[in-house]
C-alpha cells in the first residue's frame, strides 16, 4: 500500500447487505443496551460478536497477504468489499477490518484503521473524554488518546475466535508495541 487510507474506499456502510446485517444485530439487542456504559462500546462489542456468530473467520489470503503487500509500495493487494466477506465468511486482516468498520459506521459509530508494519486493524471512536475514560475503564492504557482529545478503542478483528475483550487487549498491545 502506498497509502493505507485507500482501504477506506472499500468501507461501504450503506451497502444493503451491510445495513441488513448490522441492522438485524442492532435490533436484536436494542432492548438490552445498558445505561452508564458507552453506547459506542456496546455496539462495537455487538458487531464483533455478530461476526463471530455468523461464522466469519480470519484466513490469510494466499496470493496477496496484507503483510507481503504492505512491504511493497507498488504492489496491489486484493481487498474484498464487506458484502463479499459476509458471503465468503472469511478474510484476511484488511478484509475483516473493512467489514468491521462498515458495520460500525452503518450503526453510527465512527471507525478508523490502525496500521502497524505489515498489519491493519480497527479503532472504534468512543464518545468520551480522556479524563472520563481514565475514570471509567479498568485498563485505560488500553485505549488510544489523540492530541485533539478523542478516545479510540483498538480492536484486533482477526481474533474472532476469542472474546471481544481479548481482541481489544490484543489490539492495545499491538498499538503500544508499534508506537
Secondary structure, DSSP 8 states (H G I E B T S, - for coil): ---GGGGGGG--TTSHHHHHHHHHHHHHHTTT--TTS-HHHHHHHHHHHHHHHTT-EE---SSS-HHHHHT-TT-------HHHHHHHTEE-HHHHHHHHHHHHHHTT--EEEEEETTEEEEEEEESS-HHHHHHH-TTGGGEEE-TTS-EEEEE-GGGTTS-HHHHHHHHHHHHHHH-
